Amino acid sequence: MYLSRQNLENLRLYKYSSIDKSPVSKYILKPYWSWLVTLFPRSMAPNLITLSGLGFVVFNVAQLLYYAPALDRPCPPWVYLCWAISLWLYQSFDSIDGMQARRTGQSSPLGEMFDHGCDALNTTLEVLLTCSSINLGKSWWALISQFATVANFYLTTWEEYHTGTLYLSFFSGPVEGILIVIGLHTTAWLYGPAFWDTPFWSFLGLAAPSWAPFWITGMQLKHAFLYFGAVGLMANIVSASVNVGRARRKQNLPLGPALAGLVPFFTTAIITLAFAYQHEKVVVTELVIPYMLVCGIVAAYQVGLVITAHVTHAPFPVLPPLALLLPMIIALLVPPPKWSTANERAFVWSMLGLVTGVYGSFVIDVITDITTYLDIWCLTIKHPQHEGPRPLDKFVKKAQ
């Protein structure tokens, strides 16, 4: 349904390429990852390693739902330590799946798609956990932080589509960003989430600048972290735009059509945030976790469409996911006084069911088509590596 015969044939044109400029990754983490991958048997499929890493984070979210299902109270201290360890494992597993693919001769376009899909889901799940760790609670801060985080990921995927290369800069989300979040979880374990409510200027032992606006003078440590994240988002926008502009000029193509690829994401963001504003009492103060899951799954679906187009050399998906957004668009046309609280709750939960079903259908359909066409399995190794040429080696381009 999602992939045509031509899309599948284009898989043969796919080559993986990445550039990682992070010194932390190069000098500290890569030696550790190179050792860690040797602990996994060659019979273990790379995608199973990826999925196992995501499983740690899913377990963490289950802990959050048990101890603080409304983000209105802290979790036990040991839970935050568990989250820090799990995120470290997630990053480790996410970094070695490609190494495992190369050492077992199983590199394929499906591997990159599966990896990006898990990363897209993890983005929202970690935002939920971080909202608890830094005591954001059920608030607009939580929704805005999710928007910024998934925007960062979408931009990276958009950049990869147009440049053909996954760029990780000197400071990137998958490396330094994750290490920072691990630090946030660890701090919550040591001092409690309330630590992040400490006034920023008092923490520094300085007086707040009298000339600054309130959002600067009255900020707490958690706000300082969010402002830092906003600066990172702006830097990523500039970096991605420069890389895409350079790639388009090299191909003698205009930049405008590439920039149009950002419209679907930001259109979706406007619609989802508008609905949250219109139904703030239920969405923001009561059902913030289910609603953030709705937004996160929609974003994961959009990222999935982009990365699928990338590996199949298909046109960029320039339309927002109308099948998922149409109910919300119609709902926005109904004046808030006509909604009862029960109807608002039912709508949010129904949207969660809808987006989960559509995204799940997309994932299953794409995986089934690709594994059938390439004669491989997703979570197990169908054709173990033997001596001689490896049939899937054509999909590998060594990372720079």
N, C-alpha and C positions, 0 to 999 in steps of 0.2 A: 504494500500500500504506500510506503514512504519511499522505496527505492525502485527505480525503473531498471530495465535490463542494461541500459547504457550506463547508469550510475554504477552498477555492479561491475561492468567491464572496465570502468574507469579506475577501479581499485588497483588495477595493475600499474597505473601511472603514479601511484602514491609513493612518496619517499619521506621519511621522517627526518626533521632537521631541528636542532635546538642550539641556542647559545646561552650559556650560563656564566655571567661575569662576577658572580658573588664570590668574594674571597673566603667567606665562611664556608660556603659549599665546597670550594676547591681544596682548601687546606685543612679543614677540620672534618666536615661531614662526609665527603666522598671517600676518604680512607676508611671511615667507619662503615659506610654503606657497602663498600667493596668487601669488607670482612663479613658483614651481616648476611649478604646474599649467599655466601658459601655455607651457611647453616641450613639453608633450605634444600631439600632434595631436588634433583633434576627432574623428577617425575611430577613436581608440583607446577601447575599451570600459572603463568604470570598473573592472569586475571583473578585467580583465586587469592593470590597474595594481595592484590588491590582491594578485593572485596573484603578480605579478612581485616585489613586496616580500617575500612569504613565501618566494619562491625564493632570495633572498639568505640567509635564515636556514637553509633546508634545505641549501644549499651549505656553510654553516658547520658544520652537524652532520656532514656528510660528511667535512669536514676533521677534526673531533673523532674520528670513528670510524676514520680513517686513522692519526692520530698517537697517540691515547690511547683505544682502544676500550673499555678497562676503567676509565677515569678513575683510572689508577694512576701516571701520569707526566705531566709538563707537555708542552704543545705548543711548537713553535718560537715565539719572540717575535712574529714577523711575523703569525702566525695570529691572535693576540689583537687586533692592530691591525685585521686584516681583519674580525674579529667586531664591533669597535666601529663601523667604517665601515658594515658591512652592517646593523647594528641601527639606525643613524641613517637609512639609506635605507629600511629597513622602516617606521620611524615616519613618515618623510616620505611614502612612497607610501600608507600606511594613512590618513594625514590628508588627502590630496588626492583620494582616490577619490570622496568625496562631492562635492567641488568639481567634479571632472570630470563627474560625473553631472548636476549642475545646469547646467553650461555646455553640455552636449551634449543636454539634455532626456531623459536616460535614468534618472532617479531612479525606483526601484521597490522593493517589499518585498524582492525577491531581493537587491538590493544590500546591505541591512542584514544579511540572513541570511548572505550570502557573506562579508561583512566580519567578522562575529562568528565564523564558522566558522574563518577564517584566524587570527583573534586567539586563539581557543581552542587551536589547534594550536601556534601560536607560543609560547604561555605555557609549555608543557612543553619545547619545543625550547630556549628561552632559559634555562630552569632548568638543563638539561643543560650548556649552554655556561658558564653562570655557576658551576656546580659545579667546572668545570675552572679558570676564571679566578681563583677565590678559594681554590682548593686544598681543596675539601671532600672530593674523592675519593669512593670507594665507601664510603658510610657511611650511618648513619641520618639524619645531618644532611641528606644529599641528598634522601632520601624525605620528610622533614618539611618541608623548604623547598619541595618540589613541592606537598605538600598545602596549605601556607599560600598559595602563589601561585594555584593553581587554585581554592581556596576563595574568594579575593578576587574572581576573575573570575566565578565562579558567583553570588556575592552581588550583583555589579553587574547581572548578567543577570536575576536574581530581582527585584531592585529595579525594573528597567526594565519587566518584565512587569506589575507591580502599580501602578506610577505612570504608565506610558505615556511616560516620559521617561528618556533616558540622562543620568545626573548625573555630571559630572566636577567634583570639589571643587577647592579651592585647591591641594591637593596630591593628585594622582591617579596611578595606575599607568601609564596610556597616555601621560602627559606627563612629569611629574617622575620617575616610577618608571623609565621607559625611559632617561631622561637619566642617572640614577644608575648603571644597569647599563652604559651606555656608558662611564661613568667607571671602573667596575670592570674592564672589558676593557682600557681604556687603561692603567690602572695595572699590570695583568698584563703588558702589552707593555713598559712602561718598566722595571719592577722584578722581573717574574716572579711567578708565582702564590704562591711561598713568602713573598712580602711579607705576605700575609694571615695567615701563621702568627705574626706578631709579637705578643707579649703586649700587650694593650690598655693596661694601666696603664704599662708601660715606654715604650710609644710616646708616651704623654702626659707622661712624665717624672714620674709620680706613684706613690706607694706604694699598693698595693691595700688597700682598707679591711678591717681585720682582722675586723670584725663581720659581713661579708658572706659568703654561702655560696660554695662553690667555683666554681659556675658563673658567679659574678660575679668573684671574685678571680683565677681561673685562665683567664678568657676571653681569646681572641685577637681580632685585628681582624675576622676572618671571623665569629666568634660575635657580636661587637657589631653587625655588619651584619644578621645574622639576627634578633637581638633587636629591632633597629629595625624590621625587616619585620613581626615579630610585633605590635609596637605599632600599625603601620599597618593590619594586619588587624583588630585590635580596634576601631580608629577607624572602619574601613569598616563593620564589623558594626553599630556604634552608628548611624552616619550612614544606612546603608541601612535599618535598622529604623525610625528616626525618619521617614524619607521615606515608607516604606511605611505606617507607622502613620497618618501625616497623610493620605495618599491614601485609606486605607480609611475613616477617619473622615469624610472629605469625601463618600464614597460611601455612608455609613451602613452599612458592612460591618464585621464583627468581624475582629480581627487574627489570631485563632487559625488559621483556614484558610490564611491567607497564610504564617504561620510553619511550617505543616505542609509547605510547599514546600521547606523546607530539609532535611527528613528524607531524601529520596532521596540527596542528595549525601553527607551525613554517614554514612548507612548504607553507602554504597559505600566511603567512606574507611575505615570500621572494618573492613570485610571485606578490603579490599586490604592494609591495614596488618597485620591479623591474619595473613594468609597470609605476608607478608614476615617477620613475627616467628617464625612456625612453621617457616619454611624459610630462616632468616637466612643460613646458611652459603653457600647458592647465590644467593639473591635479592639480598642486600645486598653480599656480598663478591665475587661473581663476575659475576652477570648484572644488575647494577643498572641499566644503560642500557636493555636490553630490557624490564625490568620497569617502569621509569619510563615508557617508551613505552606499555606496556599501560595503566597508570593514566591517563596523559595522554589517550589516545584515548578511554577510557571517559568521562573528564570532558568531552572535546570533544563526545561523543555526547549527554551529558546537557544541556550548554549548547545544543546544536543543537535538542534537543527543546523546550527552554524558549523559545528565540527563534522557533522555528517556531510554537509555540502563541501567542506574542505577536503576530506579524504576521498570523496567521489567526484571531485572536480565539477560540482554542480553550481548553478548560479546562487549567489548569496540570498538567503531568505529575507526579503525586504518588507514583508508584511508581518504585523504583530499576530500572535496566535488568537485569531478572532473566535475560534471555537471555544476557547477557554475564557475569553474576555466578554463575549456577548452577554451572558447572564449578568455580569457586573455592570456593563454599559446600560442594559435595560433597567437594572436596579437603581442606577444613578438618576434615572428619569422619574423615579417615584419619589415624591416629597417625603422627607423624614417623618412628618406627623402621621403619615399613613402606615408607618411601620410599627408593629408591636415589638417589644423586646424578644418575645418568643420567636417571631418571624425573623428577626435579625440573627438570632442564634442559629435557627434552622438554616438560614441562607449560608452562613459561614461554614457550617459543617457540611452542607450540600456541596459548596464550592470545593472544599477539601476532598470530598469523594470524587467529584468530577475531575479535578486536575490530576489526582492520583491515578484514576482510571485511564485517562488519556495519555499521561506520561508513561505509565506502565505498558500500555498498548504499544506506544512508540518504541520503547526500549526492547520489548520482546520481538516486535516485528523486524526491527533493524538487525538485531543480533541473529535472529533466525535466518534472514535473507543472506547476511554476510557469511555466517558459518556454513550455510549450505553451498554457497557459491565457491568459497575458498576450500571447502572440504576440511574444515577444522571444527573443533569444539571450543566452547567459550571458557568453561571452568575446569576442563581437564585436557590433557594432551592426547590428541588422536594419533598423530604421527610422531613418535619420539625421534630425537636426533640420532642419526647413525653416521658412520664414517662417509665422507664424500660431500658433495654439494648439498646445501640445505635449501629446500624448495621455497622457503619464505624469506631468504636473505635479500631478495630483490626489494623488499620493503624497508630496508635499513639504510639510513644515511648517518654516519657517525656524528654524534653531537660535538660541537666545537667547543 
